[in-house]
Amino acid sequence: MAAIKIKDHILAVGALDWDRRLFDELIPLPDGTSYNAYIVRGATKTALIDAVDPTKTAELLDNLQEAGVTHIDYLVSQHAEQDHAGAIPEILELFEEAVVVTNEKCKAMLMDLLLLPEGKFMTVGDGQTLDLGGRTLEFILAPWVHWPETMLTYLREDRVLFSCDFLGAHLAQSQPLLRDEARTLEAAKRYYAEIMMPFRTQIRKHLERLQGLALEMIAPSHGVVYPRPAFILDAYRDWTSDRTRNLALVPFVSMHGSTREMVEFLVNALVRRGVDVIPCNLTHTDIGELAKELVDASTVVLATPTVLGGAHPAVAGAAFLANALRPKLKFAAIIGSYGWGGRTVENLLASLGHLKVEVLEPVLAKGFPTDKDYRALDKLAAVIAEKHRGISARP
Ligand code: FEO
């Protein structure tokens, strides 16, 4: 990237990672990502808000040089995860005067993860402020976004919120300010699903708290800067609400065609009844897409052949993911085919324990589906359509 002014006194100095395709060795990144860091200059002090992933330290240092930053008073560390904190040790070597400003929990984690010495820290509490000379940083503790030590930073005079991971998106874009609303919203929804959705209740509380702040700009630590905060805040209010959409998600695997036949029949039966459906063939659906669609689906129908007495591992993985992400699903069903027996339904249901769903009657065919299986699938579609009655469609 480069050092780019996003507002008077504020420069974006972070790094783009166009090529990264996997985060935490788990989350696919189809649009790359960015590790955003910001310089805030007051009349007397300079603060760096967050660092970058250790693989991008050189880029951050180049940007600081380009911005003419020769002195850093405060290095504000909002979150100890290495994609924002990993470059801190090298920054502290080059800017020996810098003090790491963070909360007690984050300090302990930075000492554990990066072996930083205790003497380098200044700890702050919720609501505490730091004067940079005419510019005031106010710290807002925001635990479980998505780690327990996360904090946000509000620049009072400019009404800018540095929101850390919160409200971000895994998206690499050459300019820091939002350009493409549709693309950004897709990336932000996927990011919310993968990272924030398990903490939906806490996220809602943080959103409520932000309502009391005058905001002109939100600058997260991934993705783009939002010059119109309502763009992302309204989306988060919708995603974190209890409202689901008239959408059934059908993650499936078929080994020899029987389960696929059942999925296709069910999908058509749902479509005929006015239910939006997304079948996800798990042999090539990336888990980020699946997570994104779980954000506002009302129903999930897991469709699987029976393998070694249970669900296909890819379907078992999808169930594990859905259970871990805790979407606001309301209904779940299991369909599929078996050769001679097994405990597919029991095993899958046991792995959905975190979900507050009503479990609908399963449909399991012995071998290829026959008339009675088609009738059962049709009935399942009718039940789902009835359960979805009155639920609005996706915009
Ligand atoms: Fe972007 Fe939780 O680190």
Residues whose N, C-alpha, C, O or C-beta is under 5 A from the ligand:
A	BS01	FEO	E81 D83 D165
